[in-house]
């Protein structure tokens, strides 16, 4: 529990981006939100826990990046010329970024927990969490892992049907 506290200790606000169904633009919204906050002078991180379709690395043109380990865990990929957005995605851990990932619950939940606890985010004003579609185990694990950290908010992306 000690590492959990330290790796997210410098994060002021955590924002989950959720939706009831797929294809509504969660990843686009997460990316645009990060860019807008960045333009406003905020320090921003994106945690892409959409294990089946990690599209944010491609949206930010860093899909060929690799993730490295440091003493306090995984170092996120820093995006842009000013390296202003920190990004961690399952996409960086796949052999081929376009591979679909089919994992069972316990493995997915363990990975999400690891993403929450083992990424060295440093000081961030906002950490935006892009979630998979629906209301599955991944959401429960994500919220459970993030629960100790105050200032947890959510953006629900809906469509007009």
C-alpha positions as CSV (number, residue, x, y, z in Angstrom):
1,X,0.0,0.0,0.0
2,X,3.0,2.3,0.5
3,X,3.9,2.4,-3.2
4,X,0.3,3.2,-4.1
5,X,0.4,6.3,-2.0
6,X,3.8,7.5,-3.4
7,X,3.1,7.0,-7.1
8,X,-0.2,8.8,-7.1
9,X,0.8,11.2,-4.3
10,X,1.6,14.0,-6.7
11,X,-1.7,13.7,-8.6
12,X,-4.2,16.4,-7.7
13,X,-7.3,15.3,-9.6
14,X,-8.2,11.9,-11.1
15,X,-10.9,11.9,-13.9
16,X,-12.4,8.7,-15.2
17,X,-13.9,8.8,-18.7
18,X,-16.7,6.2,-18.9
19,X,-19.5,5.2,-21.2
20,X,-22.2,2.5,-21.3
21,X,-21.2,1.4,-24.8
22,X,-18.3,1.3,-27.2
23,X,-17.5,3.7,-30.1
24,X,-18.9,6.8,-28.5
25,X,-15.6,8.7,-28.4
26,X,-14.1,8.1,-24.9
27,X,-10.5,8.0,-26.2
28,X,-11.1,11.0,-28.4
29,X,-12.6,12.9,-25.5
30,X,-9.8,11.8,-23.1
31,X,-7.2,13.0,-25.6
32,X,-8.9,16.3,-26.3
33,X,-9.4,16.9,-22.6
34,X,-5.7,16.2,-22.0
35,X,-4.7,18.6,-24.8
36,X,-7.1,21.3,-23.6
37,X,-5.9,21.1,-19.9
38,X,-2.3,21.1,-21.2
39,X,-3.1,24.3,-23.2
40,X,-4.4,25.8,-20.0
41,X,-1.0,25.2,-18.4
42,X,-1.9,22.1,-16.4
43,X,0.3,19.1,-16.0
44,X,-1.6,16.1,-17.4
45,X,-1.3,12.3,-17.5
46,X,-3.5,9.8,-19.4
47,X,-3.9,6.3,-18.1
48,X,-5.3,4.2,-21.0
49,X,-6.9,1.1,-19.3
50,X,-8.9,0.2,-22.4
51,X,-7.2,-3.1,-22.7
52,X,-9.1,-4.3,-25.8
53,X,-8.6,-1.2,-27.9
54,X,-5.8,1.1,-26.7
55,X,-6.1,3.9,-29.3
56,X,-4.6,6.8,-27.4
57,X,-1.0,6.1,-28.3
58,X,-2.0,6.4,-31.9
59,X,-4.0,9.5,-31.4
60,X,-1.0,11.2,-29.8
61,X,1.4,9.7,-32.4
62,X,3.5,7.8,-29.9
63,X,2.4,4.3,-30.8
64,X,6.0,3.2,-31.4
65,X,7.2,4.2,-28.0
66,X,8.5,1.8,-25.4
67,X,7.9,1.9,-21.7
68,X,10.9,1.7,-19.4
69,X,11.3,0.7,-15.7
70,X,12.7,3.0,-13.1
71,X,13.1,2.5,-9.3
72,X,9.6,3.7,-8.6
73,X,7.9,1.6,-11.4
74,X,7.1,2.2,-15.0
75,X,8.1,5.5,-16.6
76,X,5.2,6.8,-18.7
77,X,5.7,7.9,-22.3
78,X,6.0,11.7,-22.5
79,X,4.1,13.2,-25.5
80,X,4.7,16.3,-27.6
81,X,7.8,18.5,-28.1
82,X,7.4,19.9,-24.6
83,X,6.9,16.4,-23.2
84,X,3.9,17.8,-21.3
85,X,1.5,14.9,-21.4
86,X,2.5,11.7,-19.6
87,X,0.9,8.6,-21.1
88,X,0.7,5.0,-20.0
89,X,-1.2,2.5,-22.1
90,X,-1.5,-1.3,-22.6
91,X,-0.7,-0.4,-26.2
92,X,3.0,0.1,-25.3
93,X,3.2,-3.4,-23.8
94,X,1.9,-5.3,-26.9
95,X,4.1,-6.9,-29.5
96,X,2.1,-5.2,-32.2
97,X,0.0,-2.2,-31.2
98,X,-2.9,-3.4,-33.4
99,X,-3.1,-6.8,-31.6
100,X,-6.4,-7.3,-29.9
101,X,-6.1,-8.4,-26.3
102,X,-8.3,-11.1,-25.0
103,X,-7.7,-11.6,-21.3
104,X,-9.7,-13.1,-18.6
105,X,-10.9,-11.1,-15.6
106,X,-8.2,-11.8,-13.0
107,X,-5.3,-11.0,-15.4
108,X,-7.0,-7.8,-16.6
109,X,-7.7,-6.7,-13.0
110,X,-4.1,-7.4,-12.0
111,X,-2.8,-5.4,-14.9
112,X,-5.1,-2.4,-14.1
113,X,-4.1,-2.5,-10.5
114,X,-0.5,-2.6,-11.6
115,X,-1.1,0.4,-13.9
116,X,-2.6,2.3,-11.1
117,X,0.1,1.5,-8.5
118,X,3.3,1.1,-10.6
119,X,3.5,4.1,-12.9
120,X,5.8,6.9,-11.8
121,X,3.5,9.8,-12.6
122,X,5.3,12.5,-10.7
123,X,3.4,15.7,-10.1
124,X,0.3,16.1,-12.2
125,X,-2.7,18.4,-11.9
126,X,-4.9,15.9,-13.7
127,X,-4.8,12.2,-14.4
128,X,-7.3,11.2,-17.1
129,X,-8.3,7.5,-17.1
130,X,-9.7,6.2,-20.4
131,X,-11.8,3.1,-19.6
132,X,-13.1,0.3,-21.7
133,X,-16.7,0.5,-22.9
134,X,-19.5,-0.7,-20.6
135,X,-19.6,-1.4,-16.9
136,X,-17.3,-4.4,-16.5
137,X,-14.8,-5.8,-14.0
138,X,-12.2,-3.4,-15.4
139,X,-14.2,-0.4,-14.1
140,X,-14.7,-2.0,-10.7
141,X,-10.9,-2.8,-10.4
142,X,-10.0,0.7,-11.7
143,X,-12.3,2.5,-9.2
144,X,-11.2,0.1,-6.4
145,X,-7.6,0.8,-7.0
146,X,-8.1,4.5,-7.2
147,X,-10.5,4.8,-4.3
148,X,-7.9,5.7,-1.7
149,X,-7.0,8.8,-3.8
150,X,-9.3,11.7,-3.2
151,X,-10.7,14.0,-5.8
152,X,-12.0,11.3,-8.1
153,X,-14.4,12.6,-10.8
154,X,-16.0,11.1,-13.8
155,X,-17.1,12.2,-17.3
156,X,-19.8,10.0,-18.8
157,X,-19.8,10.0,-22.6
158,X,-23.2,9.4,-24.0
159,X,-24.9,9.4,-27.5
160,X,-28.3,10.9,-28.3
161,X,-30.1,7.6,-29.2
